[in-house]
Amino acid sequence: MGQLADYVSHKQVKAGKIISAEKDVATDRWIVTVEDANGAPAEVDCPPDIFARGSPSFQQLEGAYLVLYEDGYKSWSPAGVFESGYTRLPAEGAAA
């Protein structure tokens, strides 16, 4: 296989550190609790396959990020990978 091209991310996403994840048996969906922009817990309803990529253990999810893309796609990312690729922006209206 030849050498693949290099890319740099330029996406702006919404994300929060995962606190916990619980499967809702009745709906087969995940309720993922994350830290919101102010550090408070916030629940996010996620599809059944949110954790299919990589099949993480709950230890791997601790400190990982739930990532919400502009098109509505939801995913997760290990902390190191996310933090090396994204920089947190200041909150709207916050002093720079």
Jmol script that loads the backbone (N, CA, C; Angstrom):
load data "model"
ATOM      1  N   MET A   1       0.854  -1.176   0.000  1.00  0.00           N
ATOM      2  CA  MET A   1       0.000   0.000   0.000  1.00  0.00           C
ATOM      3  C   MET A   1       0.894   1.232   0.000  1.00  0.00           C
ATOM      4  N   GLY A   2       0.512   2.244  -0.746  1.00  0.00           N
ATOM      5  CA  GLY A   2       1.268   3.491  -0.797  1.00  0.00           C
ATOM      6  C   GLY A   2       1.084   4.315   0.456  1.00  0.00           C
ATOM      7  N   GLN A   3       1.840   5.381   0.541  1.00  0.00           N
ATOM      8  CA  GLN A   3       1.770   6.308   1.677  1.00  0.00           C
ATOM      9  C   GLN A   3       0.474   7.101   1.613  1.00  0.00           C
ATOM     10  N   LEU A   4      -0.278   7.131   2.692  1.00  0.00           N
ATOM     11  CA  LEU A   4      -1.518   7.907   2.740  1.00  0.00           C
ATOM     12  C   LEU A   4      -1.203   9.368   2.992  1.00  0.00           C
ATOM     13  N   ALA A   5      -2.100  10.235   2.542  1.00  0.00           N
ATOM     14  CA  ALA A   5      -1.935  11.678   2.721  1.00  0.00           C
ATOM     15  C   ALA A   5      -2.178  12.078   4.172  1.00  0.00           C
ATOM     16  N   ASP A   6      -1.552  13.164   4.612  1.00  0.00           N
ATOM     17  CA  ASP A   6      -1.758  13.723   5.949  1.00  0.00           C
ATOM     18  C   ASP A   6      -2.943  14.685   5.926  1.00  0.00           C
ATOM     19  N   TYR A   7      -3.715  14.701   7.029  1.00  0.00           N
ATOM     20  CA  TYR A   7      -4.854  15.598   7.170  1.00  0.00           C
ATOM     21  C   TYR A   7      -4.808  16.247   8.545  1.00  0.00           C
ATOM     22  N   VAL A   8      -5.377  17.437   8.655  1.00  0.00           N
ATOM     23  CA  VAL A   8      -5.512  18.090   9.943  1.00  0.00           C
ATOM     24  C   VAL A   8      -6.992  18.419  10.143  1.00  0.00           C
ATOM     25  N   SER A   9      -7.500  18.249  11.345  1.00  0.00           N
ATOM     26  CA  SER A   9      -8.908  18.495  11.628  1.00  0.00           C
ATOM     27  C   SER A   9      -9.199  19.987  11.701  1.00  0.00           C
ATOM     28  N   HIS A  10     -10.312  20.365  11.149  1.00  0.00           N
ATOM     29  CA  HIS A  10     -10.756  21.754  11.197  1.00  0.00           C
ATOM     30  C   HIS A  10     -12.224  21.844  11.615  1.00  0.00           C
ATOM     31  N   LYS A  11     -12.764  20.764  12.135  1.00  0.00           N
ATOM     32  CA  LYS A  11     -14.162  20.722  12.544  1.00  0.00           C
ATOM     33  C   LYS A  11     -14.360  21.381  13.901  1.00  0.00           C
ATOM     34  N   GLN A  12     -15.520  21.988  14.066  1.00  0.00           N
ATOM     35  CA  GLN A  12     -15.916  22.466  15.385  1.00  0.00           C
ATOM     36  C   GLN A  12     -17.024  21.540  15.861  1.00  0.00           C
ATOM     37  N   VAL A  13     -16.864  20.986  17.044  1.00  0.00           N
ATOM     38  CA  VAL A  13     -17.817  20.025  17.588  1.00  0.00           C
ATOM     39  C   VAL A  13     -18.242  20.460  18.989  1.00  0.00           C
ATOM     40  N   LYS A  14     -19.292  19.845  19.473  1.00  0.00           N
ATOM     41  CA  LYS A  14     -19.680  19.989  20.877  1.00  0.00           C
ATOM     42  C   LYS A  14     -19.274  18.686  21.546  1.00  0.00           C
ATOM     43  N   ALA A  15     -18.761  18.775  22.753  1.00  0.00           N
ATOM     44  CA  ALA A  15     -18.299  17.564  23.430  1.00  0.00           C
ATOM     45  C   ALA A  15     -18.342  17.756  24.936  1.00  0.00           C
ATOM     46  N   GLY A  16     -18.383  16.657  25.647  1.00  0.00           N
ATOM     47  CA  GLY A  16     -18.323  16.670  27.103  1.00  0.00           C
ATOM     48  C   GLY A  16     -17.655  15.406  27.589  1.00  0.00           C
ATOM     49  N   LYS A  17     -16.915  15.521  28.689  1.00  0.00           N
ATOM     50  CA  LYS A  17     -16.282  14.338  29.287  1.00  0.00           C
ATOM     51  C   LYS A  17     -17.361  13.406  29.820  1.00  0.00           C
ATOM     52  N   ILE A  18     -17.192  12.123  29.521  1.00  0.00           N
ATOM     53  CA  ILE A  18     -18.166  11.128  29.958  1.00  0.00           C
ATOM     54  C   ILE A  18     -17.996  10.854  31.450  1.00  0.00           C
ATOM     55  N   ILE A  19     -19.110  10.955  32.166  1.00  0.00           N
ATOM     56  CA  ILE A  19     -19.152  10.630  33.592  1.00  0.00           C
ATOM     57  C   ILE A  19     -19.643   9.190  33.767  1.00  0.00           C
ATOM     58  N   SER A  20     -20.713   8.851  33.038  1.00  0.00           N
ATOM     59  CA  SER A  20     -21.264   7.498  33.106  1.00  0.00           C
ATOM     60  C   SER A  20     -22.087   7.225  31.856  1.00  0.00           C
ATOM     61  N   ALA A  21     -22.355   5.941  31.626  1.00  0.00           N
ATOM     62  CA  ALA A  21     -23.190   5.528  30.498  1.00  0.00           C
ATOM     63  C   ALA A  21     -24.045   4.365  30.963  1.00  0.00           C
ATOM     64  N   GLU A  22     -25.335   4.453  30.687  1.00  0.00           N
ATOM     65  CA  GLU A  22     -26.257   3.415  31.124  1.00  0.00           C
ATOM     66  C   GLU A  22     -27.200   3.064  29.982  1.00  0.00           C
ATOM     67  N   LYS A  23     -27.354   1.777  29.735  1.00  0.00           N
ATOM     68  CA  LYS A  23     -28.240   1.309  28.664  1.00  0.00           C
ATOM     69  C   LYS A  23     -29.679   1.309  29.173  1.00  0.00           C
ATOM     70  N   ASP A  24     -30.587   1.957  28.434  1.00  0.00           N
ATOM     71  CA  ASP A  24     -32.018   1.944  28.743  1.00  0.00           C
ATOM     72  C   ASP A  24     -32.591   0.710  28.058  1.00  0.00           C
ATOM     73  N   VAL A  25     -32.880  -0.313  28.822  1.00  0.00           N
ATOM     74  CA  VAL A  25     -33.324  -1.592  28.276  1.00  0.00           C
ATOM     75  C   VAL A  25     -34.639  -1.435  27.507  1.00  0.00           C
ATOM     76  N   ALA A  26     -35.520  -0.569  27.965  1.00  0.00           N
ATOM     77  CA  ALA A  26     -36.820  -0.396  27.321  1.00  0.00           C
ATOM     78  C   ALA A  26     -36.698   0.170  25.910  1.00  0.00           C
ATOM     79  N   THR A  27     -35.746   1.073  25.687  1.00  0.00           N
ATOM     80  CA  THR A  27     -35.604   1.712  24.372  1.00  0.00           C
ATOM     81  C   THR A  27     -34.385   1.219  23.599  1.00  0.00           C
ATOM     82  N   ASP A  28     -33.515   0.443  24.240  1.00  0.00           N
ATOM     83  CA  ASP A  28     -32.264  -0.041  23.655  1.00  0.00           C
ATOM     84  C   ASP A  28     -31.313   1.102  23.321  1.00  0.00           C
ATOM     85  N   ARG A  29     -31.495   2.254  23.962  1.00  0.00           N
ATOM     86  CA  ARG A  29     -30.631   3.406  23.721  1.00  0.00           C
ATOM     87  C   ARG A  29     -29.751   3.631  24.947  1.00  0.00           C
ATOM     88  N   TRP A  30     -28.680   4.389  24.768  1.00  0.00           N
ATOM     89  CA  TRP A  30     -27.774   4.724  25.860  1.00  0.00           C
ATOM     90  C   TRP A  30     -28.108   6.105  26.400  1.00  0.00           C
ATOM     91  N   ILE A  31     -28.092   6.240  27.713  1.00  0.00           N
ATOM     92  CA  ILE A  31     -28.163   7.536  28.368  1.00  0.00           C
ATOM     93  C   ILE A  31     -26.746   7.794  28.868  1.00  0.00           C
ATOM     94  N   VAL A  32     -26.083   8.768  28.253  1.00  0.00           N
ATOM     95  CA  VAL A  32     -24.698   9.079  28.587  1.00  0.00           C
ATOM     96  C   VAL A  32     -24.689  10.378  29.374  1.00  0.00           C
ATOM     97  N   THR A  33     -24.126  10.347  30.565  1.00  0.00           N
ATOM     98  CA  THR A  33     -24.004  11.547  31.386  1.00  0.00           C
ATOM     99  C   THR A  33     -22.615  12.124  31.168  1.00  0.00           C
ATOM    100  N   VAL A  34     -22.582  13.406  30.793  1.00  0.00           N
ATOM    101  CA  VAL A  34     -21.326  14.099  30.505  1.00  0.00           C
ATOM    102  C   VAL A  34     -21.253  15.377  31.327  1.00  0.00           C
ATOM    103  N   GLU A  35     -20.055  15.951  31.403  1.00  0.00           N
ATOM    104  CA  GLU A  35     -19.898  17.278  31.990  1.00  0.00           C
ATOM    105  C   GLU A  35     -20.313  18.292  30.934  1.00  0.00           C
ATOM    106  N   ASP A  36     -21.240  19.204  31.301  1.00  0.00           N
ATOM    107  CA  ASP A  36     -21.630  20.231  30.341  1.00  0.00           C
ATOM    108  C   ASP A  36     -20.589  21.354  30.339  1.00  0.00           C
ATOM    109  N   ALA A  37     -20.867  22.436  29.626  1.00  0.00           N
ATOM    110  CA  ALA A  37     -19.910  23.541  29.484  1.00  0.00           C
ATOM    111  C   ALA A  37     -19.534  24.161  30.823  1.00  0.00           C
ATOM    112  N   ASN A  38     -20.405  24.016  31.829  1.00  0.00           N
ATOM    113  CA  ASN A  38     -20.145  24.574  33.163  1.00  0.00           C
ATOM    114  C   ASN A  38     -19.650  23.530  34.153  1.00  0.00           C
ATOM    115  N   GLY A  39     -19.426  22.300  33.677  1.00  0.00           N
ATOM    116  CA  GLY A  39     -18.956  21.235  34.557  1.00  0.00           C
ATOM    117  C   GLY A  39     -20.055  20.478  35.273  1.00  0.00           C
ATOM    118  N   ALA A  40     -21.312  20.829  34.998  1.00  0.00           N
ATOM    119  CA  ALA A  40     -22.441  20.150  35.626  1.00  0.00           C
ATOM    120  C   ALA A  40     -22.809  18.905  34.826  1.00  0.00           C
ATOM    121  N   PRO A  41     -23.369  17.880  35.476  1.00  0.00           N
ATOM    122  CA  PRO A  41     -23.778  16.681  34.752  1.00  0.00           C
ATOM    123  C   PRO A  41     -24.948  16.986  33.806  1.00  0.00           C
ATOM    124  N   ALA A  42     -24.894  16.421  32.612  1.00  0.00           N
ATOM    125  CA  ALA A  42     -25.970  16.569  31.632  1.00  0.00           C
ATOM    126  C   ALA A  42     -26.167  15.225  30.940  1.00  0.00           C
ATOM    127  N   GLU A  43     -27.420  14.807  30.795  1.00  0.00           N
ATOM    128  CA  GLU A  43     -27.722  13.539  30.143  1.00  0.00           C
ATOM    129  C   GLU A  43     -27.924  13.754  28.648  1.00  0.00           C
ATOM    130  N   VAL A  44     -27.363  12.837  27.857  1.00  0.00           N
ATOM    131  CA  VAL A  44     -27.499  12.876  26.406  1.00  0.00           C
ATOM    132  C   VAL A  44     -28.024  11.524  25.950  1.00  0.00           C
ATOM    133  N   ASP A  45     -29.128  11.536  25.208  1.00  0.00           N
ATOM    134  CA  ASP A  45     -29.702  10.318  24.649  1.00  0.00           C
ATOM    135  C   ASP A  45     -28.888   9.924  23.425  1.00  0.00           C
ATOM    136  N   CYS A  46     -28.429   8.667  23.376  1.00  0.00           N
ATOM    137  CA  CYS A  46     -27.557   8.216  22.293  1.00  0.00           C
ATOM    138  C   CYS A  46     -28.096   6.929  21.673  1.00  0.00           C
ATOM    139  N   PRO A  47     -27.756   6.697  20.412  1.00  0.00           N
ATOM    140  CA  PRO A  47     -28.246   5.492  19.724  1.00  0.00           C
ATOM    141  C   PRO A  47     -27.622   4.212  20.291  1.00  0.00           C
ATOM    142  N   PRO A  48     -28.255   3.059  20.010  1.00  0.00           N
ATOM    143  CA  PRO A  48     -27.770   1.785  20.540  1.00  0.00           C
ATOM    144  C   PRO A  48     -26.334   1.451  20.148  1.00  0.00           C
ATOM    145  N   ASP A  49     -25.874   1.939  18.999  1.00  0.00           N
ATOM    146  CA  ASP A  49     -24.542   1.583  18.513  1.00  0.00           C
ATOM    147  C   ASP A  49     -23.467   2.624  18.833  1.00  0.00           C
ATOM    148  N   ILE A  50     -23.737   3.542  19.749  1.00  0.00           N
ATOM    149  CA  ILE A  50     -22.787   4.625  20.059  1.00  0.00           C
ATOM    150  C   ILE A  50     -21.417   4.087  20.459  1.00  0.00           C
ATOM    151  N   PHE A  51     -21.378   2.962  21.129  1.00  0.00           N
ATOM    152  CA  PHE A  51     -20.098   2.414  21.588  1.00  0.00           C
ATOM    153  C   PHE A  51     -19.641   1.202  20.777  1.00  0.00           C
ATOM    154  N   ALA A  52     -20.265   0.961  19.623  1.00  0.00           N
ATOM    155  CA  ALA A  52     -19.894  -0.189  18.795  1.00  0.00           C
ATOM    156  C   ALA A  52     -18.460  -0.059  18.284  1.00  0.00           C
ATOM    157  N   ARG A  53     -18.054   1.149  17.904  1.00  0.00           N
ATOM    158  CA  ARG A  53     -16.691   1.362  17.398  1.00  0.00           C
ATOM    159  C   ARG A  53     -15.713   1.195  18.551  1.00  0.00           C
ATOM    160  N   GLY A  54     -14.905   0.201  18.467  1.00  0.00           N
ATOM    161  CA  GLY A  54     -13.898  -0.030  19.499  1.00  0.00           C
ATOM    162  C   GLY A  54     -14.394  -0.861  20.660  1.00  0.00           C
ATOM    163  N   SER A  55     -15.700  -1.048  20.809  1.00  0.00           N
ATOM    164  CA  SER A  55     -16.275  -1.801  21.925  1.00  0.00           C
ATOM    165  C   SER A  55     -15.551  -1.508  23.232  1.00  0.00           C
ATOM    166  N   PRO A  56     -15.594  -0.258  23.707  1.00  0.00           N
ATOM    167  CA  PRO A  56     -14.829   0.103  24.905  1.00  0.00           C
ATOM    168  C   PRO A  56     -15.386  -0.521  26.173  1.00  0.00           C
ATOM    169  N   SER A  57     -14.501  -0.760  27.115  1.00  0.00           N
ATOM    170  CA  SER A  57     -14.945  -1.161  28.438  1.00  0.00           C
ATOM    171  C   SER A  57     -15.322   0.123  29.181  1.00  0.00           C
ATOM    172  N   PHE A  58     -16.008  -0.014  30.295  1.00  0.00           N
ATOM    173  CA  PHE A  58     -16.385   1.184  31.037  1.00  0.00           C
ATOM    174  C   PHE A  58     -15.164   1.891  31.607  1.00  0.00           C
ATOM    175  N   GLN A  59     -14.079   1.155  31.858  1.00  0.00           N
ATOM    176  CA  GLN A  59     -12.844   1.803  32.309  1.00  0.00           C
ATOM    177  C   GLN A  59     -12.283   2.694  31.209  1.00  0.00           C
ATOM    178  N   GLN A  60     -12.399   2.271  29.952  1.00  0.00           N
ATOM    179  CA  GLN A  60     -11.919   3.079  28.832  1.00  0.00           C
ATOM    180  C   GLN A  60     -12.788   4.314  28.615  1.00  0.00           C
ATOM    181  N   LEU A  61     -14.043   4.238  28.986  1.00  0.00           N
ATOM    182  CA  LEU A  61     -14.950   5.382  28.800  1.00  0.00           C
ATOM    183  C   LEU A  61     -14.718   6.462  29.849  1.00  0.00           C
ATOM    184  N   GLU A  62     -14.169   6.089  30.988  1.00  0.00           N
ATOM    185  CA  GLU A  62     -13.938   7.054  32.051  1.00  0.00           C
ATOM    186  C   GLU A  62     -12.981   8.137  31.561  1.00  0.00           C
ATOM    187  N   GLY A  63     -13.456   9.381  31.508  1.00  0.00           N
ATOM    188  CA  GLY A  63     -12.647  10.491  31.044  1.00  0.00           C
ATOM    189  C   GLY A  63     -12.645  10.667  29.541  1.00  0.00           C
ATOM    190  N   ALA A  64     -13.260   9.711  28.802  1.00  0.00           N
ATOM    191  CA  ALA A  64     -13.385   9.854  27.349  1.00  0.00           C
ATOM    192  C   ALA A  64     -14.401  10.963  27.061  1.00  0.00           C
ATOM    193  N   TYR A  65     -14.571  11.290  25.810  1.00  0.00           N
ATOM    194  CA  TYR A  65     -15.482  12.365  25.418  1.00  0.00           C
ATOM    195  C   TYR A  65     -16.618  11.845  24.558  1.00  0.00           C
ATOM    196  N   LEU A  66     -17.829  12.363  24.806  1.00  0.00           N
ATOM    197  CA  LEU A  66     -18.945  12.187  23.905  1.00  0.00           C
ATOM    198  C   LEU A  66     -18.858  13.369  22.947  1.00  0.00           C
ATOM    199  N   VAL A  67     -18.896  13.089  21.650  1.00  0.00           N
ATOM    200  CA  VAL A  67     -18.700  14.129  20.638  1.00  0.00           C
ATOM    201  C   VAL A  67     -19.961  14.245  19.787  1.00  0.00           C
ATOM    202  N   LEU A  68     -20.466  15.475  19.663  1.00  0.00           N
ATOM    203  CA  LEU A  68     -21.651  15.764  18.856  1.00  0.00           C
ATOM    204  C   LEU A  68     -21.230  16.621  17.674  1.00  0.00           C
ATOM    205  N   TYR A  69     -21.437  16.101  16.469  1.00  0.00           N
ATOM    206  CA  TYR A  69     -21.059  16.808  15.254  1.00  0.00           C
ATOM    207  C   TYR A  69     -22.213  17.672  14.759  1.00  0.00           C
ATOM    208  N   GLU A  70     -21.906  18.651  13.905  1.00  0.00           N
ATOM    209  CA  GLU A  70     -22.914  19.595  13.406  1.00  0.00           C
ATOM    210  C   GLU A  70     -24.080  18.900  12.722  1.00  0.00           C
ATOM    211  N   ASP A  71     -23.828  17.763  12.066  1.00  0.00           N
ATOM    212  CA  ASP A  71     -24.891  17.062  11.337  1.00  0.00           C
ATOM    213  C   ASP A  71     -25.733  16.160  12.239  1.00  0.00           C
ATOM    214  N   GLY A  72     -25.477  16.184  13.565  1.00  0.00           N
ATOM    215  CA  GLY A  72     -26.242  15.382  14.512  1.00  0.00           C
ATOM    216  C   GLY A  72     -25.614  14.048  14.853  1.00  0.00           C
ATOM    217  N   TYR A  73     -24.548  13.665  14.158  1.00  0.00           N
ATOM    218  CA  TYR A  73     -23.867  12.396  14.440  1.00  0.00           C
ATOM    219  C   TYR A  73     -23.244  12.451  15.834  1.00  0.00           C
ATOM    220  N   LYS A  74     -23.404  11.369  16.588  1.00  0.00           N
ATOM    221  CA  LYS A  74     -22.834  11.264  17.934  1.00  0.00           C
ATOM    222  C   LYS A  74     -21.804  10.152  17.942  1.00  0.00           C
ATOM    223  N   SER A  75     -20.687  10.408  18.595  1.00  0.00           N
ATOM    224  CA  SER A  75     -19.621   9.431  18.681  1.00  0.00           C
ATOM    225  C   SER A  75     -18.920   9.601  20.024  1.00  0.00           C
ATOM    226  N   TRP A  76     -17.907   8.789  20.262  1.00  0.00           N
ATOM    227  CA  TRP A  76     -17.093   8.934  21.465  1.00  0.00           C
ATOM    228  C   TRP A  76     -15.635   8.899  21.039  1.00  0.00           C
ATOM    229  N   SER A  77     -14.793   9.469  21.876  1.00  0.00           N
ATOM    230  CA  SER A  77     -13.364   9.502  21.582  1.00  0.00           C
ATOM    231  C   SER A  77     -12.583   9.332  22.875  1.00  0.00           C
ATOM    232  N   PRO A  78     -11.539   8.502  22.860  1.00  0.00           N
ATOM    233  CA  PRO A  78     -10.685   8.417  24.045  1.00  0.00           C
ATOM    234  C   PRO A  78     -10.118   9.805  24.374  1.00  0.00           C
ATOM    235  N   ALA A  79      -9.904  10.077  25.642  1.00  0.00           N
ATOM    236  CA  ALA A  79      -9.469  11.408  26.087  1.00  0.00           C
ATOM    237  C   ALA A  79      -8.212  11.882  25.365  1.00  0.00           C
ATOM    238  N   GLY A  80      -7.170  11.061  25.309  1.00  0.00           N
ATOM    239  CA  GLY A  80      -5.912  11.480  24.699  1.00  0.00           C
ATOM    240  C   GLY A  80      -6.059  11.855  23.242  1.00  0.00           C
ATOM    241  N   VAL A  81      -6.814  11.061  22.508  1.00  0.00           N
ATOM    242  CA  VAL A  81      -7.035  11.325  21.090  1.00  0.00           C
ATOM    243  C   VAL A  81      -7.804  12.634  20.922  1.00  0.00           C
ATOM    244  N   PHE A  82      -8.876  12.806  21.697  1.00  0.00           N
ATOM    245  CA  PHE A  82      -9.691  14.020  21.583  1.00  0.00           C
ATOM    246  C   PHE A  82      -8.890  15.254  21.963  1.00  0.00           C
ATOM    247  N   GLU A  83      -8.227  15.191  23.100  1.00  0.00           N
ATOM    248  CA  GLU A  83      -7.507  16.370  23.605  1.00  0.00           C
ATOM    249  C   GLU A  83      -6.318  16.748  22.721  1.00  0.00           C
ATOM    250  N   SER A  84      -5.748  15.801  22.000  1.00  0.00           N
ATOM    251  CA  SER A  84      -4.637  16.140  21.099  1.00  0.00           C
ATOM    252  C   SER A  84      -5.142  16.728  19.781  1.00  0.00           C
ATOM    253  N   GLY A  85      -6.434  16.574  19.499  1.00  0.00           N
ATOM    254  CA  GLY A  85      -6.974  17.060  18.240  1.00  0.00           C
ATOM    255  C   GLY A  85      -7.882  18.268  18.342  1.00  0.00           C
ATOM    256  N   TYR A  86      -8.334  18.602  19.549  1.00  0.00           N
ATOM    257  CA  TYR A  86      -9.271  19.706  19.730  1.00  0.00           C
ATOM    258  C   TYR A  86      -8.819  20.613  20.867  1.00  0.00           C
ATOM    259  N   THR A  87      -9.120  21.894  20.726  1.00  0.00           N
ATOM    260  CA  THR A  87      -8.872  22.887  21.764  1.00  0.00           C
ATOM    261  C   THR A  87     -10.216  23.477  22.161  1.00  0.00           C
ATOM    262  N   ARG A  88     -10.487  23.547  23.445  1.00  0.00           N
ATOM    263  CA  ARG A  88     -11.761  24.092  23.908  1.00  0.00           C
ATOM    264  C   ARG A  88     -11.835  25.580  23.611  1.00  0.00           C
ATOM    265  N   LEU A  89     -12.955  26.009  23.057  1.00  0.00           N
ATOM    266  CA  LEU A  89     -13.202  27.413  22.765  1.00  0.00           C
ATOM    267  C   LEU A  89     -13.841  28.075  23.983  1.00  0.00           C
ATOM    268  N   PRO A  90     -13.608  29.387  24.175  1.00  0.00           N
ATOM    269  CA  PRO A  90     -14.270  30.069  25.292  1.00  0.00           C
ATOM    270  C   PRO A  90     -15.785  30.102  25.065  1.00  0.00           C
ATOM    271  N   ALA A  91     -16.533  30.088  26.157  1.00  0.00           N
ATOM    272  CA  ALA A  91     -17.984  30.145  26.069  1.00  0.00           C
ATOM    273  C   ALA A  91     -18.404  31.464  25.432  1.00  0.00           C
ATOM    274  N   GLU A  92     -19.502  31.434  24.687  1.00  0.00           N
ATOM    275  CA  GLU A  92     -20.012  32.656  24.072  1.00  0.00           C
ATOM    276  C   GLU A  92     -20.307  33.672  25.147  1.00  0.00           C
ATOM    277  N   GLY A  93     -19.875  34.894  24.935  1.00  0.00           N
ATOM    278  CA  GLY A  93     -20.116  35.957  25.897  1.00  0.00           C
ATOM    279  C   GLY A  93     -19.081  36.029  26.995  1.00  0.00           C
ATOM    280  N   ALA A  94     -18.173  35.035  27.056  1.00  0.00           N
ATOM    281  CA  ALA A  94     -17.135  35.027  28.089  1.00  0.00           C
ATOM    282  C   ALA A  94     -15.991  35.958  27.674  1.00  0.00           C
ATOM    283  N   ALA A  95     -15.370  36.580  28.652  1.00  0.00           N
ATOM    284  CA  ALA A  95     -14.227  37.444  28.376  1.00  0.00           C
ATOM    285  C   ALA A  95     -13.057  36.591  27.917  1.00  0.00           C
ATOM    286  N   ALA A  96     -12.351  37.053  26.914  1.00  0.00           N
ATOM    287  CA  ALA A  96     -11.220  36.294  26.388  1.00  0.00           C
ATOM    288  C   ALA A  96      -9.991  36.473  27.220  1.00  0.00           C
TER     289      ALA A  96
END
end "model"
wireframe off; spacefill off
backbone 0.3
color backbone group
